[in-house]
């Protein structure tokens, strides 16, 4: 397949491009800045600017849109960048896909669009906002709505990713940050007794899911998460065992323990894939990479 991957220099993008190149795909890697990637054709573009179609290949089979604004934590200062990268570029790439005869379009969304809830979130149910999402997640949900309009023109796959982790991830993301706190004796703050409950997924499983989504002829929207539901205390204890150091916890007893867990039954049914890498194994690989 001839595949355009945006965000190719990012955490998931690097692993995905490597896997695609290894299986023989012709990969065009859209990068915000030059990054060493083997087996791909690099295209340096700033997606915060209008899409320069002259820089893109004229014939493609698929687009995988992973790129997101690097200023996702900055509101209101980063609002314009989040809008341009997360929303406008999605629209422009959808139109480019239509005109280029693309057959598959994969959009990387976020499980964070659900907010928090007492039960697992299902991708089969409408997203109901009980409180404001924040600007970043609002752009991700808005982009999902744009993608839905193209489901009859080509196969779209909207992947709501929950807490992906693995080697090469930025140090300020949740799992690497928790590991760093454990190693240096810094406290982990827990709401309630056990803290946030999540089902994180290892990057290799995310890559496999993207590859399988590219093989589907029907449009879909699925949660992408792991099989294990773990609290921050569970995760801290596992990371402490790997680091050989007891974690330090600070409890906020007046706050309830939040929950952000994705139901992955549709993922398993539609793609025939159950995430295979357990957290203990994946965290071990991350710990080795961060050693």
C-alpha positions in Angstrom: 0.0 0.0 0.0 1.0 3.6 -0.5 0.3 5.2 2.8 0.7 8.8 4.1 1.3 9.0 7.9 1.1 12.3 9.7 2.7 12.7 13.1 5.3 10.2 11.8 8.0 11.5 14.1 5.9 11.0 17.2 5.8 8.2 19.7 3.2 6.0 17.8 4.2 7.3 14.4 7.8 6.1 14.6 6.8 2.6 15.5 4.0 2.5 12.9 6.3 3.7 10.1 8.8 1.1 11.0 6.2 -1.7 11.0 4.8 -0.5 7.7 8.2 -0.4 6.0 9.0 -3.8 7.3 5.9 -5.3 5.7 6.7 -3.6 2.4 4.4 -0.6 2.3 5.5 2.6 0.6 5.3 5.1 3.4 5.2 8.9 3.1 6.1 10.2 6.5 4.8 13.8 7.3 7.1 15.3 9.9 7.0 18.7 11.7 10.8 18.7 11.6 13.4 16.3 10.1 13.6 13.0 12.0 15.7 10.0 11.0 13.3 7.3 9.8 14.5 4.4 7.6 12.5 2.9 4.8 10.1 5.9 4.3 9.9 9.0 2.2 10.0 12.0 4.6 7.9 15.1 3.9 8.5 18.0 6.3 5.3 20.0 6.7 3.9 22.3 9.4 0.2 21.2 9.8 -0.5 24.5 11.6 -0.2 26.1 8.2 -2.6 25.5 5.2 -1.9 22.1 3.6 0.7 22.3 0.9 -0.8 19.7 -1.5 2.1 20.1 -4.0 4.3 18.4 -1.4 2.1 15.3 -1.2 2.0 12.2 -3.4 -0.6 12.3 -6.1 -1.7 8.7 -5.6 -2.4 7.1 -2.3 -4.2 4.1 -0.9 -4.5 5.3 2.7 -3.9 8.1 5.1 -3.2 7.6 8.8 -3.7 10.9 10.6 -1.8 10.7 13.9 -0.6 14.3 14.2 -1.8 16.5 17.0 -0.8 19.9 18.4 2.2 19.9 20.6 0.6 22.8 22.5 -2.3 20.6 23.8 -1.7 21.7 27.4 -1.7 25.4 26.6 -5.0 27.2 26.8 -5.7 29.8 25.8 -2.2 30.4 24.4 -2.1 27.2 22.3 -5.8 27.4 21.2 -5.0 28.5 17.7 -2.3 25.8 17.2 -4.7 23.1 18.5 -7.4 24.3 16.2 -5.2 24.4 13.1 -3.4 21.0 13.7 -6.2 19.0 15.3 -9.2 20.3 13.4 -8.4 22.2 10.2 -5.7 19.8 9.1 -8.1 16.9 9.6 -10.6 18.6 7.3 -8.0 19.3 4.7 -6.6 15.8 4.7 -10.1 14.4 4.4 -10.7 16.5 1.3 -7.3 15.5 0.0 -8.1 11.8 0.6 -11.4 12.2 -1.4 -9.7 13.8 -4.3 -6.7 11.5 -4.3 -8.9 8.4 -4.4 -7.8 7.1 -1.0 -9.6 3.9 0.2 -8.7 4.1 3.9 -8.5 6.9 6.4 -7.4 6.3 10.0 -7.9 9.0 12.5 -6.2 8.9 15.9 -8.6 10.3 18.5 -8.5 10.1 22.3 -10.3 8.2 24.9 -10.3 11.4 27.0 -13.3 12.6 25.0 -15.5 10.6 27.3 -14.5 12.4 30.5 -14.7 10.2 33.5 -17.4 7.7 34.6 -18.3 4.9 36.9 -18.5 2.3 34.2 -16.5 1.4 31.1 -17.1 3.7 28.2 -18.6 2.1 25.1 -17.8 3.3 21.6 -21.3 2.2 20.6 -22.9 4.9 22.7 -23.1 8.7 22.1 -20.5 10.8 23.9 -22.3 12.6 26.7 -20.4 15.5 28.2 -21.3 16.0 31.9 -18.6 18.7 32.2 -16.5 20.8 29.8 -13.9 18.7 28.0 -11.3 21.4 27.6 -10.1 22.9 24.3 -7.8 20.1 23.3 -10.3 17.3 23.7 -13.0 19.5 22.1 -11.0 19.7 19.0 -10.5 15.9 19.0 -14.2 15.3 19.3 -15.0 17.9 16.7 -12.5 16.2 14.3 -14.3 12.9 14.9 -17.5 14.5 13.7 -15.8 15.7 10.5 -14.5 12.2 9.8 -18.0 10.7 10.2 -19.2 12.8 7.2 -16.8 10.8 4.9 -17.7 7.3 6.0 -19.7 6.7 2.7 -16.8 7.9 0.5 -14.0 5.7 1.9 -13.4 3.4 4.8 -12.7 5.5 7.9 -11.4 4.2 11.2 -11.6 6.5 14.3 -9.4 5.1 17.0 -10.1 6.4 20.5 -6.8 5.7 22.2 -6.6 5.2 26.0 -3.2 5.9 27.6 -0.8 4.3 25.1 2.7 3.8 26.5 6.1 2.3 25.6 9.7 2.9 24.8 10.4 6.3 23.2 7.5 8.0 24.8 7.9 11.6 26.1 9.0 11.7 29.7 6.1 13.9 30.7 3.4 11.4 29.7 1.6 9.4 32.4 3.4 6.0 32.6 7.0 7.3 32.0 6.3 10.1 34.5 5.1 7.6 37.1 8.1 5.4 36.6 10.4 8.4 37.0 8.6 9.4 40.2 9.1 5.9 41.6 12.8 5.8 40.7 13.5 9.1 42.3 11.3 8.7 45.4 8.8 11.5 44.4 5.3 10.9 45.6 2.4 9.8 43.4 -0.8 11.6 44.3 -3.9 9.4 44.5 -7.5 10.6 44.5 -9.2 8.4 47.0 -7.5 5.2 48.1 -6.3 3.8 44.8 -6.4 6.7 42.3 -7.4 6.8 38.7 -8.5 3.5 37.1 -7.4 3.1 33.5 -6.7 0.3 31.0 -3.4 1.4 29.3 -2.2 -0.1 26.0 1.4 -0.9 24.8 2.5 0.9 21.6 3.1 -2.4 19.7 -0.6 -3.3 20.2 -1.6 0.2 19.0 0.5 -0.3 15.8 -1.1 -3.8 15.2 -4.6 -2.2 15.5 -3.8 0.5 13.0 -2.5 -2.0 10.5 -5.6 -4.1 10.9 -7.8 -1.1 10.6 -6.2 -0.4 7.2 -7.4 -3.8 6.0 -11.0 -3.2 6.7 -13.6 -2.2 4.1 -16.2 -0.8 6.5 -16.0 2.4 8.5 -15.7 2.0 12.2 -15.2 3.8 15.5 -13.5 1.8 18.3 -11.8 2.2 21.6 -8.2 1.3 21.7 -7.1 0.2 25.1 -5.6 -2.7 27.0 -7.2 -5.7 28.6 -6.2 -4.9 32.2 -8.0 -2.3 34.3 -5.4 -0.9 36.7 -5.5 1.9 39.3 -2.6 4.3 39.7 -1.7 2.4 42.9 -1.6 -0.9 40.9 0.6 0.7 38.3 2.9 2.3 41.0 3.3 -1.0 42.8 4.3 -2.8 39.5 6.7 0.0 38.6 8.2 -0.1 42.1 8.8 -3.9 41.7 10.6 -3.2 38.4 12.6 -0.3 39.9 13.4 -2.2 43.2 12.1 0.7 45.1 8.8 1.1 47.1 6.6 3.8 45.7 5.6 6.8 47.8 1.9 7.7 47.7 0.0 10.7 48.9 -3.8 10.2 49.2 -6.5 12.8 48.7 -9.1 11.0 50.8 -11.8 13.6 50.2 -11.8 13.0 46.5 -13.4 9.9 44.9 -11.2 7.7 42.8 -11.9 8.6 39.1 -12.3 6.1 36.3 -11.4 6.3 32.6 -11.7 2.8 31.2 -12.6 2.0 27.6 -14.8 -1.0 26.7 -12.8 -2.9 23.9 -15.4 -5.5 23.0 -16.0 -3.7 19.6 -12.3 -3.6 18.9 -12.1 -7.4 19.4 -15.2 -8.1 17.4 -14.5 -5.8 14.4 -10.7 -6.2 14.1 -10.4 -9.7 15.5 -7.6 -8.6 17.8 -7.2 -8.6 21.5 -4.2 -6.5 22.8 -1.5 -9.1 23.6 1.0 -7.3 25.8 0.2 -7.2 29.5 1.2 -4.2 31.6 3.9 -6.0 33.5 5.7 -7.0 30.3 5.1 -3.6 28.6 6.3 -1.6 31.7 9.4 -3.8 31.8 10.3 -2.9 28.3 9.6 0.8 29.1 11.8 0.6 32.2 14.7 -1.0 30.2 14.4 1.8 27.6 14.5 4.5 30.3 17.4 2.9 32.3 
